[in-house]
Amino acid sequence: MKAKLLKALMALFGANALLFVVFFFDLDGKFLFYVYEPFMKKHYDEMPRKDMTTMPYQIGKPNYEYDV
């Protein structure tokens, strides 16, 4: 029983230490800024988009079709 309790406490302490290191050194923010954001920018910048400024403006019934 003591061994299971000790293992559980050590696992909780290890998880807490890992989270402390991640947030102390702002590793989550660095991951988002250096890895995730450039990947998303590259992905979404290459998407074909319709130029919304060339559509005629119609009062009363907007036309939001995105067929490219």
C-alpha positions as CSV (number, residue, x, y, z in Angstrom):
1,M,0.0,0.0,0.0
2,K,2.8,2.4,0.9
3,A,4.6,1.6,-2.4
4,K,1.5,2.5,-4.5
5,L,1.0,5.7,-2.5
6,L,4.7,6.6,-2.9
7,K,4.5,6.0,-6.7
8,A,1.4,8.1,-7.0
9,L,3.0,11.0,-5.0
10,M,6.2,10.8,-7.1
11,A,4.1,10.8,-10.3
12,L,2.2,13.9,-9.1
13,F,5.4,15.6,-8.0
14,G,7.0,14.8,-11.4
15,A,4.0,16.2,-13.3
16,N,4.0,19.3,-11.1
17,A,7.8,19.8,-11.7
18,L,7.3,19.3,-15.5
19,L,4.5,21.9,-15.5
20,F,6.6,24.3,-13.5
21,V,9.5,24.1,-15.9
22,V,7.2,24.5,-18.9
23,F,5.5,27.6,-17.5
24,F,8.6,29.1,-15.8
25,F,10.6,29.2,-19.0
26,D,7.5,30.0,-21.1
27,L,8.0,27.0,-23.3
28,D,4.3,26.9,-24.2
29,G,4.5,30.4,-25.5
30,K,7.7,29.7,-27.4
31,F,6.2,26.7,-29.0
32,L,3.1,28.7,-30.1
33,F,5.3,31.5,-31.4
34,Y,8.1,29.6,-33.2
35,V,6.3,26.4,-34.3
36,Y,2.5,26.6,-34.3
37,E,2.0,30.1,-35.6
38,P,4.4,29.9,-38.6
39,F,2.8,26.6,-39.5
40,M,-0.7,28.1,-39.4
41,K,0.4,31.2,-41.3
42,K,1.8,29.1,-44.0
43,H,-1.2,26.9,-44.2
44,Y,-3.8,29.7,-44.2
45,D,-1.9,32.2,-46.4
46,E,-1.9,29.6,-49.2
47,M,-5.7,29.2,-49.1
48,P,-7.4,30.5,-52.2
49,R,-9.8,33.3,-51.3
50,K,-12.4,35.3,-53.3
51,D,-11.8,39.0,-53.4
52,M,-14.7,40.4,-51.5
53,T,-14.1,44.0,-52.7
54,T,-15.0,43.1,-56.3
55,M,-18.5,41.9,-55.4
56,P,-21.3,44.4,-56.0
57,Y,-23.0,45.7,-52.9
58,Q,-26.7,44.8,-52.7
59,I,-28.8,46.3,-50.0
60,G,-31.2,43.9,-48.3
61,K,-29.7,40.6,-49.3
62,P,-26.0,40.0,-48.9
63,N,-24.4,37.3,-51.0
64,Y,-21.8,35.4,-49.0
65,E,-20.7,32.7,-51.5
66,Y,-17.2,31.4,-51.1
67,D,-16.9,29.2,-54.2
68,V,-13.4,29.6,-55.5
